[in-house]
Amino acid sequence: MRQKGHKISGARPDFYCTTLTKQFSMEAKGYSVRTVSEAEMAKHKAQSQAGPIPVNFSVASVAYNIYDGLQCKFHDPVSEGTEFSHRENNELARQYYRNLHVGLSEYLTPDSIKYEGRQFEGYDISPYLFTERRNRPVTLLFDSEIMGNIEHENILKDEYSRIDEDEIYVDVDGIGMRVG
């Protein structure tokens, strides 16, 4: 919102998200109550669509009964005719990758990991997840090509191949995890 000159105040969704071709917003709630009425859900649906940034669709997600048997309701209305904001979304993608990379490399030393012909920077985040007792380290993977591609005029054109195996998952954004 700041990037487009909007104040961060008033009714707005929790998250602004983007895919390679669509932008969407998300409102997320969590309650310990046993049920969520349609009237309450309508308020969350409205908030998922509020805010000054145009989106192709919005999602309202409400988790409830979180202590006795977690349940969740979703609503994802589609908005027709919303133009994709290339300039803003490309800048957000650059900021996302830069900030993640800088944040990781300031505090952790990466290992070089090769998998299926691809090169990754691997950051052991196990000490922060309390997984040592299970003897299954958790490594955050960052595709090494990302930083080389970050200055492309259209960074969102860069889609990385998804890896979805038993102990490793890397999404099309080039970021993933290895367990074990």
C-alpha positions in Angstrom: 0.0 0.0 0.0 2.9 2.4 0.8 4.4 1.7 -2.6 1.2 3.1 -4.3 1.0 6.0 -1.9 -1.8 4.7 0.3 -2.0 5.1 4.1 -2.1 1.8 6.0 -5.3 2.5 7.9 -9.0 1.8 7.7 -10.6 -1.4 6.5 -8.3 -3.5 4.5 -7.3 -7.2 4.1 -4.3 -8.7 6.0 -2.3 -9.7 3.0 -1.7 -8.5 -0.6 -0.4 -11.3 -2.7 0.6 -11.9 -6.3 1.0 -14.8 -8.7 2.8 -14.3 -12.1 -0.4 -12.8 -13.6 -2.9 -12.1 -10.9 -3.0 -10.0 -7.7 -5.2 -11.0 -4.8 -5.9 -10.1 -1.2 -6.5 -12.2 1.9 -8.2 -11.7 5.2 -7.4 -14.3 7.9 -9.1 -14.7 11.2 -8.8 -17.3 14.0 -11.3 -18.0 16.8 -11.7 -20.4 19.7 -15.5 -20.3 19.3 -17.3 -23.4 18.1 -18.9 -21.8 15.0 -18.8 -18.8 12.8 -22.2 -17.4 11.7 -23.0 -16.3 8.1 -23.3 -12.7 9.4 -19.8 -12.9 10.8 -18.5 -14.5 7.7 -20.1 -11.7 5.6 -18.0 -9.2 7.5 -14.8 -11.1 6.8 -15.7 -11.4 3.2 -16.2 -7.7 3.0 -12.9 -7.0 4.6 -11.1 -9.3 2.2 -12.4 -7.1 -0.6 -11.8 -3.7 1.1 -8.8 -1.5 0.6 -7.5 0.8 -2.1 -5.5 -1.8 -4.2 -7.4 -3.5 -7.1 -7.3 -7.3 -7.0 -8.4 -10.1 -9.3 -9.8 -12.0 -6.4 -9.9 -12.0 -2.6 -9.9 -14.7 0.0 -11.5 -14.7 3.5 -10.3 -17.5 5.7 -11.7 -18.1 9.1 -10.3 -20.8 11.4 -12.5 -21.6 14.4 -13.0 -24.1 17.1 -9.2 -24.1 17.3 -8.8 -25.9 20.6 -11.5 -28.6 20.3 -11.4 -29.6 16.6 -10.1 -27.1 14.2 -12.4 -26.1 11.4 -12.1 -23.5 8.6 -14.4 -21.6 6.3 -13.2 -19.9 3.0 -14.7 -17.4 0.7 -13.0 -16.4 -2.5 -15.0 -14.0 -4.7 -13.5 -13.1 -8.1 -13.4 -9.6 -9.4 -13.7 -9.3 -13.2 -11.7 -6.9 -15.3 -8.9 -6.0 -12.8 -5.8 -5.0 -14.6 -2.5 -6.6 -13.4 -0.2 -4.0 -11.9 3.1 -5.1 -13.5 5.3 -2.3 -12.2 4.1 -2.5 -8.6 4.1 -6.3 -8.5 7.6 -6.5 -10.0 8.9 -4.1 -7.4 7.2 -6.1 -4.6 8.8 -9.3 -5.9 12.3 -7.6 -5.9 11.8 -6.4 -2.4 10.6 -9.8 -1.2 13.6 -11.7 -2.7 16.1 -9.0 -1.6 14.8 -8.8 2.0 14.6 -12.5 2.4 18.1 -13.1 1.0 19.6 -10.3 3.1 17.8 -11.4 6.2 19.0 -14.9 5.8 22.6 -14.2 4.9 23.1 -11.7 7.7 22.4 -14.3 10.4 23.1 -17.7 8.8 25.9 -19.1 6.6 24.5 -20.9 3.6 25.6 -24.3 2.4 25.7 -24.9 -1.3 23.2 -27.6 -2.3 22.7 -29.3 -5.7 19.5 -31.0 -6.5 18.2 -32.2 -9.9 20.8 -30.1 -11.7 19.8 -26.9 -9.8 22.0 -25.0 -7.4 20.5 -23.7 -4.0 21.7 -21.7 -1.1 20.6 -23.8 1.9 20.1 -22.2 5.3 19.8 -24.6 8.3 16.8 -23.2 10.3 16.5 -26.3 12.6 17.7 -24.5 15.7 14.8 -22.1 15.4 12.2 -24.8 14.9 13.0 -27.2 17.8 13.5 -30.1 15.5 16.9 -31.4 16.7 15.3 -34.0 18.9 13.7 -35.7 15.9 17.1 -35.8 14.2 15.6 -34.3 11.0 17.2 -31.0 10.1 15.2 -28.4 8.3 16.9 -26.4 5.6 15.4 -23.3 3.8 16.3 -23.4 0.1 16.8 -20.3 -2.0 17.4 -21.0 -5.7 20.8 -19.5 -6.6 19.5 -18.0 -9.8 17.1 -15.6 -8.0 19.7 -13.0 -7.2 21.0 -13.0 -10.8 17.5 -12.6 -12.1 16.4 -9.9 -9.6 17.2 -7.0 -11.8 15.2 -8.2 -14.8 12.8 -5.7 -16.1 10.1 -8.2 -15.5 11.2 -10.5 -12.6 7.8 -12.1 -12.5 8.5 -13.8 -15.8 11.0 -16.0 -14.0 9.2 -19.1 -12.9 11.2 -21.8 -11.4 10.4 -25.5 -11.8 8.5 -26.9 -8.8 10.1 -29.8 -6.9 7.7 -31.8 -4.9 9.5 -34.9 -3.4 9.3 -36.7 -0.1 11.9 -34.6 1.7 12.2 -31.5 -0.5 9.7 -29.0 -1.8 10.5 -25.9 -3.9 7.7 -23.7 -5.2 7.6 -21.9 -8.5 9.0 -18.8 -6.7 12.4 -20.6 -6.2 12.1 -20.9 -2.5 11.5 -24.1 -0.6 12.4 -26.5 2.2 14.3 -29.7 2.7 13.5 -31.9 5.7 16.0 -34.6 6.6 
